[in-house]
Amino acid sequence: MSVGRRAVVTAGAGLALALAGAPPARSQGHPRMRTLFIAGDSTAAQKYADAAPETGWGMALPFFLHRGVRVANHAVDGRSTKSFLDEGRLDAVLAELGPGDLLLIQFGHNDQKVADPSRYTEPWTTYQDNLRVFVEGARSRGALPVLATSVERRRFDVDGTALRTHGAYPAAMRETARESDVPLLDIEALSLALWQRLGPEATKTYFNWTATEQDNTHFNPPGAIEVARLAVSELLATHVLVPRETRRLDDSVPTDLITWPTSEESRP
């Protein structure tokens, strides 16, 4: 899977423009549907009935994509770049990934966990090294890797200023994207700005605040929908997707469209 750092950068040059809006590859004379794969953590992951109303933003992504682009959500609760790789989860994604597909990579929340050696990575070394493994893997399959900085948590100071919580990881990802010529969705910056506009009280309805829980990391349906909207808007702005592949970006999306399966049988 590893092709070397110089080869990664060379292979990436112009790939985003080449693949953006590209017609699906054909299999036995039939068009192959383009698939957007998500590799990430609990903020993006599919949630099930026992976790409702907690909602991963990946669950809302199809609301903003035309039917010609399907979503394969491989994000899993609690994973970092390290644990996702160590558990062989990238291998499972690569087994399905094909030419013209997209691999959206969002990690950082759990890479920060210094006390857990099974998940912790150092932002400027092992974290970046692991991101390059995802990038190389996608490119080896003829797919386009896309890096997404971690969505921000709900945290405000006493004056109501939204705070950054991810340390150096977003900057490290931005540098990796720049050096490896990978499209970047700066969800960390965009979500921070959104939480600032909404303020401390309104954001409670976006995060998983319930009668029994005050969760400032994971989302309720409104938050998942708005983060998915940010992601697709950035996929369009970076020319990873073209307008005909998106929809509803300026429309209200009813939260009752979110559903939670009763089991994990359908999980990728």
C-alpha positions, -999 to 999 in steps of 0.1 A, spaced: 0 0 0 28 24 7 42 42 -23 65 67 -7 59 103 1 73 118 -31 51 95 -51 21 105 -30 25 142 -38 31 136 -75 1 113 -78 -21 139 -61 -13 168 -84 -44 178 -102 -63 147 -91 -91 166 -74 -99 185 -107 -95 153 -127 -120 134 -105 -144 161 -97 -177 153 -114 -160 125 -133 -184 100 -148 -186 67 -128 -164 39 -139 -181 11 -158 -185 -25 -148 -196 -50 -174 -211 -21 -195 -230 -6 -166 -221 27 -148 -206 22 -114 -221 45 -88 -197 69 -73 -193 64 -35 -181 87 -8 -165 67 20 -161 82 54 -132 71 77 -135 88 110 -147 88 146 -180 90 166 -188 125 155 -194 112 120 -204 76 127 -238 59 122 -258 57 154 -284 31 164 -317 32 182 -302 27 216 -281 58 212 -309 81 198 -311 111 196 -273 111 192 -265 115 155 -233 113 135 -230 140 108 -223 112 83 -259 101 88 -271 135 73 -246 136 44 -270 119 19 -296 146 23 -272 170 5 -260 146 -23 -279 135 -54 -286 98 -58 -256 94 -82 -233 97 -51 -239 72 -23 -223 73 11 -205 44 28 -200 54 64 -171 35 80 -166 60 108 -166 42 142 -170 55 178 -138 60 197 -113 56 169 -82 76 161 -60 73 131 -39 48 150 -67 25 162 -86 26 129 -54 14 111 -44 -11 138 -78 -27 137 -76 -32 99 -105 -9 92 -87 10 64 -81 -24 47 -118 -30 47 -125 4 31 -98 -2 5 -113 -35 -4 -144 -16 -16 -128 16 -28 -126 21 -66 -116 46 -93 -136 78 -90 -146 72 -54 -139 96 -26 -123 88 8 -132 115 33 -108 113 64 -117 130 96 -98 121 128 -84 141 157 -108 138 187 -93 105 199 -58 111 186 -56 136 214 -60 110 242 -25 111 256 -33 86 284 -44 59 259 -15 44 240 -38 25 218 -52 57 203 -28 86 210 -7 101 182 16 131 183 2 158 159 34 166 140 48 131 136 26 99 140 -7 117 133 6 131 100 23 98 92 -10 80 97 -29 105 76 -5 98 47 -13 61 50 -49 69 43 -40 92 14 -17 66 -2 -43 39 2 -70 59 -15 -47 69 -44 -35 33 -49 -71 25 -57 -76 54 -81 -98 72 -56 -95 108 -43 -85 113 -7 -101 143 11 -89 155 45 -114 171 70 -103 188 102 -122 177 132 -156 193 139 -153 215 170 -168 207 204 -192 230 221 -171 250 245 -174 287 254 -156 310 278 -174 331 303 -178 359 277 -195 336 252 -165 331 229 -164 297 212 -131 280 220 -108 257 200 -104 223 217 -82 203 192 -48 217 199 -23 213 171 -42 186 152 -61 208 128 -29 227 119 -11 194 114 -38 182 91 -37 214 71 0 210 66 -4 174 55 -31 184 30 -9 211 16 23 190 14 4 160 -1 -17 181 -25 -50 168 -9 -83 187 -9 -90 200 26 -124 206 43 -116 229 72 -146 217 93 -129 228 125 -128 264 115 -162 264 99 -179 247 128 -162 270 153 -176 300 134 -211 284 134 -211 277 171 -200 313 177 -229 327 156 -253 305 174 -240 312 209 -239 291 241 -276 286 245 -287 279 209 -259 254 204 -274 231 231 -301 221 206 -273 211 181 -254 189 205 -266 158 224 -282 176 253 -311 156 267 -329 154 300 -303 129 312 -271 140 293 -251 171 285 -228 160 257 -207 188 241 -190 165 216 -217 146 198 -247 159 179 -285 158 179 -302 158 145 -300 196 139 -262 196 146 -255 166 124 -275 182 96 -256 215 98 -222 199 100 -231 177 70 -241 208 51 -207 224 59 -190 193 46 -208 192 13 -205 229 8 -168 225 12 -167 195 -11 -183 218 -37 -161 248 -29 -129 227 -33 -142 212 -66 -142 177 -53 -179 176 -61 -197 195 -89 -231 212 -85 -250 184 -102 -239 161 -74 -253 182 -46 -287 194 -35 -306 213 -8 -275 232 4 -296 264 9 -328 246 21 -341 236 55 -338 199 61 -365 184 84 -349 167 114 -374 139 113 -356 126 82 -330 112 106 -336 76 115 -317 52 137 -315 15 127 -324 -10 154 -292 -31 150 -257 -29 136 -264 -55 109 -262 -29 82 -229 -15 94 -202 -14 67 
